[in-house]
Amino acid sequence: LHRPMLWGLSRKSFIDKRLGRAVEDRLAGGLAAYASLLRCSTPQIWRVHDVCATSDFLKMYTSVQ
């Protein structure tokens, strides 16, 4: 489609279904989902709730690649 890709995994219900976590406790699950997808693709647009934690995650993820 040649369009920017948007990822919006933050706090989604699929994390609750796997981990049984309340909305405010889904950060680790969301970051793990992002890590899994980053192996296959790179989004141009991120939609997240926990900006600082996600930024730290991205810095660490890219530094260990």
For each residue, the residues with C-beta under 8 A, 3 or more apart:
1:
2:
3:
4: 44 45
5: 41 42 43 44 45
6: 43 44 45 46 47
7: 34 37 43 45 46 47
8: 12 46 47 48
9: 12 15 30 33 34 37
10: 26 30 47 48 49 50 54
11: 15 23 24 26 30 49
12: 8 9 15 26 30
13: 16 17
14: 17 18 33
15: 9 11 12 18 19 21 26 29 30 33
16: 13 19 20 21 22 23 26
17: 13 14
18: 14 15 29
19: 15 16 26 29
20: 16
21: 15 16 25 26 29
22: 16 25 26
23: 11 16 26
24: 11
25: 21 22
26: 10 11 12 15 16 19 21 22 23 29 30
27: 30 31 50 53
28: 31 32
29: 15 18 19 21 26 32 33
30: 9 10 11 12 15 26 27 33 34 48 50
31: 27 28 34 35 53 54 57
32: 28 29 35 36
33: 9 14 15 29 30 36 37
34: 7 9 30 31 37 38 54 57
35: 31 32 38 39 57 61
36: 32 33 39
37: 7 9 33 34 40 41 43
38: 34 35 41 42 61
39: 35 36
40: 37
41: 5 37 38
42: 5 38
43: 5 6 7 37 46
44: 4 5 6
45: 4 5 6 7
46: 6 7 8 43 54
47: 6 7 8 10
48: 8 10 30 51 54
49: 10 11
50: 10 27 30 53 54
51: 48 54 55
52: 55 56
53: 27 31 50 56 57
54: 10 31 34 46 48 50 51 57 58
55: 51 52 58 59
56: 52 53 59 60
57: 31 34 35 53 54 60 61
58: 54 55 61 62
59: 55 56 62 63
60: 56 57 63 64
61: 35 38 57 58 64 65
62: 58 59 65
63: 59 60
64: 60 61
65: 61 62
